[in-house]
Amino acid sequence: MTKRPLHLVLALLMVLGLTVLACAPEATPTTPTTPTSPTTPTTPTTPTTPTQPAAKVYKYVWQDISPSGAAIYIVLQQLVDKVRVASGGRLDITLYPEGAITPRDESTPAVKDRGLDMATNAASMDLNRMGPTMYLMGGSGTPAGPSTADLIAWIRQGDGLQVMRDVYKDWGIVLGGDPGAPELFAHSKKPLTKASDFKGLKFRTLGLWGEILADYGASVVQIPGGELYQAVERGVIDAFELGPPSYNWPLGFQEIMDYIGVPGIQSPGYINVILMNHAAWNELPADLQGLLMDEIMAMEYYGQLQTKKADAEAMAKFIAYGTKIFEVEEAFQADIAARSRAKMEKYSGTDATFKMVLEHQTNFFRTWHSLKGIEPAYTLFD
């Protein structure tokens, strides 16, 4: 083969190749795929907090011995309000005035049977139930006896609370004392300054003072405080004693009696026993028991201050109204104290519980009063 024909063949093959390439379909460039955004991880669901059971609410009923307007009643109303707030509503006590639920003199058995959860009473109301030891439980009408401050000191510093709990154990648990104040000696139409002034007098009182006045020749009558106004108007009584000035002023005694006697030697002070049903106390959790006791102890101190202020204001009202003031002769006061001690010794000889409590109090109060001479008798404010 010659060289020329070979060149022709190669040239032809090149043309055919280019033709094939030209006729081949054009490849469509692939669009780059947009990277898929990573899926956001699902936020784990917060576990549901289990529903907490609602705190148990303890609803109690408390009947006081005083009318709703008395200073010592107001002190207790403030107490139950503070307990409700401090407990976050878990301890909800409703206070009622005297006689609102059960008769005034029946509150102790009502607490025992849980007709009442709590009550404040005058220990003298329980004389027929518990005997003469009630004369020593802080009630009104202990002639030449301890002051209110003395009684609170005995309870909190002299182990008196435990003594009272032992005495009342079959009726309820004693939590403390609602503080009273020195009482007025008498409301009368004439001065009663000496023993002979009581001979033949129809006089309203109760307790140990009633026994002593009977020895002086008085005709002793027991009448509820709320009935005294009408008793004077009807001539049932000639004179009476009831309570401190702030207790007596709202009852209107200034309208029917010309005189007030001082000092209240027949009742230098008193407390009303705070009694609670055993089951009601035991069902309270420890923190509420502690809270209630703490508030009662604070009330025992604060209540004395509040009541004393109210008494000072009420006494000023009596004087402004025109009520005359008489003072009991010192010799008469000394005789009252001696007769009171003699009756205490008499009961000690026949009642073992009475003797135990009297010895306990005597030991404490003699120590407590040993500082009496340290405080000055005069101040620049007199």
C-alpha positions as CSV (number, residue, x, y, z in Angstrom):
1,M,0.0,0.0,0.0
2,T,1.2,3.4,-0.9
3,K,1.5,6.2,1.8
4,R,-1.3,8.4,0.2
5,P,-4.2,5.9,0.5
6,L,-3.2,5.3,4.2
7,H,-3.4,9.1,4.9
8,L,-6.8,9.1,3.4
9,V,-8.0,6.3,5.6
10,L,-6.7,8.1,8.8
11,A,-8.3,11.4,7.8
12,L,-11.6,9.6,7.2
13,L,-11.5,8.0,10.6
14,M,-10.8,11.4,12.3
15,V,-13.8,12.9,10.6
16,L,-16.0,10.0,11.6
17,G,-14.9,10.4,15.3
18,L,-15.6,14.1,15.4
19,T,-19.0,13.4,13.9
20,V,-19.8,10.9,16.5
21,L,-18.8,13.2,19.3
22,A,-20.8,16.1,17.8
23,C,-23.9,13.9,17.7
24,A,-23.6,12.6,21.3
25,P,-26.2,14.2,23.7
26,E,-24.8,17.0,25.8
27,A,-24.5,16.0,29.5
28,T,-26.6,18.2,31.8
29,P,-24.4,19.4,34.6
30,T,-25.7,18.2,37.9
31,T,-26.9,20.9,40.3
32,P,-25.1,20.5,43.6
33,T,-27.5,19.3,46.3
34,T,-28.0,21.7,49.1
35,P,-26.8,20.1,52.3
36,T,-29.8,19.2,54.5
37,S,-29.8,21.2,57.7
38,P,-29.4,18.9,60.7
39,T,-32.7,18.2,62.5
40,T,-32.8,20.2,65.8
41,P,-32.8,17.7,68.6
42,T,-36.2,17.6,70.4
43,T,-36.1,19.2,73.9
44,P,-36.8,16.6,76.5
45,T,-40.2,17.1,78.2
46,T,-39.8,18.3,81.8
47,P,-41.2,15.7,84.1
48,T,-44.4,16.7,85.7
49,T,-44.1,17.5,89.4
50,P,-46.3,15.2,91.3
51,T,-49.2,17.1,92.9
52,Q,-48.5,17.7,96.6
53,P,-51.3,16.8,99.0
54,A,-52.9,19.9,100.5
55,A,-51.7,20.6,104.0
56,K,-54.3,19.4,106.6
57,V,-56.2,22.2,108.3
58,Y,-57.1,21.9,111.9
59,K,-60.3,23.8,112.7
60,Y,-60.9,24.3,116.4
61,V,-63.5,26.0,118.5
62,W,-62.5,28.0,121.6
63,Q,-65.0,29.5,124.1
64,D,-63.8,32.3,126.4
65,I,-65.1,33.2,129.8
66,S,-65.3,37.0,128.9
67,P,-67.7,39.1,126.8
68,S,-66.4,40.1,123.4
69,G,-65.7,43.7,124.4
70,A,-63.4,42.9,127.3
71,A,-59.7,43.7,127.0
72,I,-58.8,40.1,127.9
73,Y,-61.1,38.8,125.2
74,I,-59.5,41.1,122.6
75,V,-56.1,39.7,123.6
76,L,-57.2,36.2,122.9
77,Q,-58.7,37.3,119.5
78,Q,-55.4,38.7,118.6
79,L,-53.8,35.4,119.7
80,V,-55.9,33.2,117.4
81,D,-55.4,35.6,114.5
82,K,-51.6,35.4,114.9
83,V,-51.7,31.6,115.1
84,R,-53.7,31.4,111.9
85,V,-51.3,33.6,110.0
86,A,-48.1,32.0,111.5
87,S,-49.3,28.5,110.6
88,G,-50.2,29.5,107.1
89,G,-53.8,28.7,107.8
90,R,-53.1,25.2,109.0
91,L,-54.3,26.0,112.6
92,D,-57.6,27.8,112.3
93,I,-59.2,28.6,115.7
94,T,-62.5,30.4,116.1
95,L,-62.9,32.2,119.4
96,Y,-66.4,32.7,120.9
97,P,-67.4,34.9,124.0
98,E,-68.8,33.5,127.2
99,G,-71.9,31.3,126.8
100,A,-72.0,31.4,123.0
101,I,-71.7,27.6,122.7
102,T,-72.1,26.1,126.1
103,P,-73.1,27.7,129.5
104,R,-70.3,29.7,131.0
105,D,-69.8,27.5,134.0
106,E,-69.9,24.3,131.9
107,S,-66.9,24.9,129.7
108,T,-64.6,22.4,131.5
109,P,-66.8,19.3,131.0
110,A,-67.4,20.6,127.5
111,V,-63.7,20.4,126.8
112,K,-63.4,17.0,128.3
113,D,-66.2,15.7,126.1
114,R,-65.1,17.8,123.1
115,G,-68.2,19.8,122.9
116,L,-65.4,22.5,122.8
117,D,-61.9,22.0,121.6
118,M,-60.6,24.7,123.9
119,A,-61.8,27.0,126.7
120,T,-60.7,29.7,129.0
121,N,-62.3,29.4,132.4
122,A,-62.1,30.8,135.9
123,A,-60.9,27.9,138.1
124,S,-63.6,28.9,140.7
125,M,-66.2,27.5,138.2
126,D,-64.8,24.1,138.9
127,L,-65.0,24.1,142.7
128,N,-67.9,21.6,142.8
129,R,-66.1,19.3,140.3
130,M,-62.5,19.4,141.5
131,G,-62.6,20.7,145.1
132,P,-60.9,23.5,147.0
133,T,-57.6,23.1,145.0
134,M,-59.3,25.4,142.5
135,Y,-58.7,28.3,144.8
136,L,-55.0,27.9,143.9
137,M,-55.3,27.6,140.2
138,G,-55.2,31.4,139.5
139,G,-58.8,32.2,139.4
140,S,-60.4,35.4,140.5
141,G,-61.2,35.7,144.2
142,T,-58.1,34.7,146.1
143,P,-57.8,37.3,148.8
144,A,-54.3,38.6,149.4
145,G,-53.2,36.1,146.8
146,P,-50.7,36.3,144.0
147,S,-50.8,39.0,141.3
148,T,-51.2,38.2,137.6
149,A,-47.5,38.7,137.1
150,D,-46.8,36.3,140.0
151,L,-49.0,33.6,138.6
152,I,-47.4,33.8,135.1
153,A,-44.0,33.6,136.8
154,W,-45.1,30.6,138.7
155,I,-46.3,28.9,135.5
156,R,-43.3,29.6,133.4
157,Q,-40.4,29.8,136.0
158,G,-41.7,27.8,138.9
159,D,-42.9,24.6,137.1
160,G,-46.5,25.7,137.8
161,L,-47.7,24.6,134.4
162,Q,-46.9,21.0,135.2
163,V,-48.6,21.3,138.5
164,M,-51.8,22.7,136.8
165,R,-51.6,19.9,134.2
166,D,-51.5,17.3,136.9
167,V,-54.5,18.8,138.6
168,Y,-56.5,19.1,135.4
169,K,-55.3,15.8,133.8
170,D,-58.8,14.2,133.8
171,W,-60.4,17.2,132.1
172,G,-57.9,18.4,129.5
173,I,-54.4,19.7,129.0
174,V,-53.5,23.1,130.4
175,L,-51.6,25.3,127.9
176,G,-51.2,28.4,130.0
177,G,-53.1,31.3,131.4
178,D,-55.0,34.2,129.9
179,P,-53.7,37.2,132.1
180,G,-56.2,39.2,134.0
181,A,-55.4,42.1,136.3
182,P,-56.0,43.5,139.8
183,E,-59.8,43.8,140.3
184,L,-61.7,46.6,141.8
185,F,-62.5,46.0,145.4
186,A,-66.2,46.8,145.0
187,H,-68.9,48.8,143.2
188,S,-71.1,50.3,145.9
189,K,-73.5,53.1,146.9
190,K,-71.4,53.9,150.0
191,P,-67.7,53.5,151.1
192,L,-66.8,50.0,152.3
193,T,-63.5,50.6,154.0
194,K,-63.6,48.4,157.1
195,A,-65.0,45.0,158.1
196,S,-68.0,46.3,159.9
197,D,-69.3,48.0,156.7
198,F,-70.1,44.5,155.4
199,K,-72.3,43.4,158.2
200,G,-75.8,42.6,156.8
201,L,-74.7,43.8,153.3
202,K,-76.1,41.8,150.3
203,F,-72.9,41.4,148.4
204,R,-72.2,39.6,145.1
205,T,-69.0,37.6,145.0
206,L,-67.8,34.0,144.9
207,G,-65.0,31.7,146.0
208,L,-62.8,32.1,149.0
209,W,-63.6,35.9,149.3
210,G,-67.3,34.9,149.7
211,E,-66.4,32.6,152.6
212,I,-64.4,35.4,154.3
213,L,-67.2,38.0,153.8
214,A,-69.7,35.6,155.3
215,D,-67.5,35.5,158.4
216,Y,-67.7,39.3,158.4
217,G,-71.5,39.1,158.4
218,A,-72.3,39.8,154.8
219,S,-75.0,38.0,152.9
220,V,-73.1,36.6,150.0
221,V,-75.0,36.2,146.6
222,Q,-73.6,34.5,143.5
223,I,-74.9,36.2,140.3
224,P,-73.4,36.1,136.8
225,G,-71.6,39.3,135.8
226,G,-74.0,40.0,133.0
227,E,-77.0,40.1,135.4
228,L,-75.5,42.5,138.0
229,Y,-76.9,45.7,136.5
230,Q,-80.5,44.4,136.8
231,A,-79.8,42.8,140.2
232,V,-78.8,46.3,141.6
233,E,-81.9,47.9,140.0
234,R,-84.2,45.3,141.6
235,G,-82.5,45.5,145.0
236,V,-81.3,41.9,145.0
237,I,-77.8,43.1,146.0
238,D,-76.4,46.2,147.7
239,A,-72.9,46.0,146.3
240,F,-70.6,43.7,144.3
241,E,-67.2,43.0,142.9
242,L,-66.6,41.6,139.4
243,G,-63.3,42.4,137.6
244,P,-60.8,45.1,136.6
245,P,-61.8,48.5,135.3
246,S,-61.6,47.7,131.6
247,Y,-64.0,44.8,132.2
248,N,-66.5,46.7,134.3
249,W,-66.7,50.0,132.4
250,P,-68.4,48.6,129.3
251,L,-71.1,47.0,131.5
252,G,-72.3,50.5,132.6
253,F,-71.8,50.1,136.4
254,Q,-71.0,53.8,136.7
255,E,-74.7,54.4,136.0
256,I,-75.9,52.5,139.0
257,M,-73.1,52.8,141.6
258,D,-71.6,55.9,143.2
259,Y,-68.4,54.4,144.5
260,I,-65.4,52.2,143.5
261,G,-63.1,50.7,146.1
262,V,-59.4,50.1,145.9
263,P,-57.1,48.2,146.2
264,G,-58.5,44.9,145.0
265,I,-57.1,43.0,148.0
266,Q,-59.8,40.3,147.4
267,S,-58.3,39.6,144.0
268,P,-54.8,41.1,143.4
269,G,-54.7,39.4,140.0
270,Y,-55.8,36.3,138.2
271,I,-55.4,34.2,135.2
272,N,-58.1,32.3,133.3
273,V,-57.0,28.7,132.6
274,I,-56.5,27.8,128.9
275,L,-57.7,24.2,128.7
276,M,-57.6,22.0,125.6
277,N,-59.1,18.7,124.8
278,H,-56.5,15.9,125.0
279,A,-57.4,14.4,121.6
280,A,-57.4,17.8,119.9
281,W,-54.0,18.5,121.3
282,N,-52.6,15.1,120.4
283,E,-53.8,15.2,116.8
284,L,-51.8,18.4,116.2
285,P,-48.3,17.8,114.6
286,A,-45.4,18.8,116.7
287,D,-44.7,22.1,114.8
288,L,-48.2,23.3,115.4
289,Q,-48.1,22.3,119.0
290,G,-44.9,24.3,119.4
291,L,-46.3,27.3,117.5
292,L,-49.4,27.4,119.7
293,M,-47.4,27.2,122.9
294,D,-45.0,29.9,121.8
295,E,-47.9,32.3,120.9
296,I,-49.6,31.6,124.2
297,M,-46.4,32.4,126.1
298,A,-46.0,35.7,124.2
299,M,-49.7,36.5,124.8
300,E,-49.2,36.0,128.6
301,Y,-46.7,38.8,128.7
302,Y,-48.1,41.1,126.0
303,G,-51.6,40.6,127.4
304,Q,-50.6,42.0,130.8
305,L,-49.4,45.2,129.1
306,Q,-52.4,45.6,126.9
307,T,-54.9,45.0,129.8
308,K,-53.0,47.3,132.2
309,K,-53.2,50.1,129.6
310,A,-56.9,49.4,129.0
311,D,-57.5,49.4,132.8
312,A,-55.8,52.8,133.2
313,E,-57.9,54.3,130.5
314,A,-61.1,52.8,131.9
315,M,-60.3,54.1,135.4
316,A,-59.9,57.6,134.0
317,K,-63.4,57.2,132.4
318,F,-64.9,56.3,135.8
319,I,-63.4,59.3,137.5
320,A,-64.4,61.6,134.6
321,Y,-67.9,60.3,134.9
322,G,-68.0,61.3,138.6
323,T,-67.5,58.0,140.3
324,K,-66.0,58.4,143.8
325,I,-63.0,56.4,144.9
326,F,-62.6,55.0,148.5
327,E,-59.5,53.2,149.9
328,V,-59.7,50.1,152.0
329,E,-58.2,50.6,155.5
330,E,-54.8,48.9,155.9
331,A,-55.9,47.1,159.1
332,F,-58.8,45.6,157.2
333,Q,-56.4,44.5,154.4
334,A,-54.1,42.9,156.9
335,D,-57.0,41.0,158.5
336,I,-58.2,39.8,155.1
337,A,-54.7,38.4,154.4
338,A,-54.6,36.6,157.8
339,R,-58.0,35.1,157.3
340,S,-57.2,34.0,153.8
341,R,-54.1,32.2,155.0
342,A,-56.0,30.5,157.8
343,K,-58.5,29.1,155.4
344,M,-55.7,27.9,153.1
345,E,-54.2,26.0,156.1
346,K,-57.6,24.5,156.9
347,Y,-58.0,23.1,153.4
348,S,-54.4,21.8,153.5
349,G,-55.3,19.7,156.5
350,T,-58.1,17.8,154.7
351,D,-57.0,17.7,151.0
352,A,-53.6,16.2,150.0
353,T,-53.7,17.8,146.5
354,F,-54.5,21.2,148.0
355,K,-51.6,20.9,150.4
356,M,-49.2,19.9,147.7
357,V,-50.1,22.9,145.5
358,L,-50.1,25.4,148.4
359,E,-46.6,24.3,149.5
360,H,-45.4,24.5,145.9
361,Q,-46.7,28.0,145.5
362,T,-45.6,29.2,148.9
363,N,-42.0,28.1,148.3
364,F,-41.9,29.8,144.9
365,F,-43.7,33.1,145.9
366,R,-41.6,33.6,149.0
367,T,-38.5,33.5,146.9
368,W,-40.1,35.5,144.1
369,H,-41.1,38.3,146.6
370,S,-37.8,38.4,148.4
371,L,-36.7,41.2,146.0
372,K,-39.7,43.3,146.8
373,G,-37.8,45.9,148.8
374,I,-35.3,46.6,146.0
375,E,-37.8,48.5,143.8
376,P,-38.3,52.1,144.9
377,A,-41.7,53.0,146.2
378,Y,-41.6,56.5,144.7
379,T,-41.0,57.6,141.1
380,L,-40.8,61.1,139.5
381,F,-44.0,60.3,137.7
382,D,-46.1,60.0,140.9
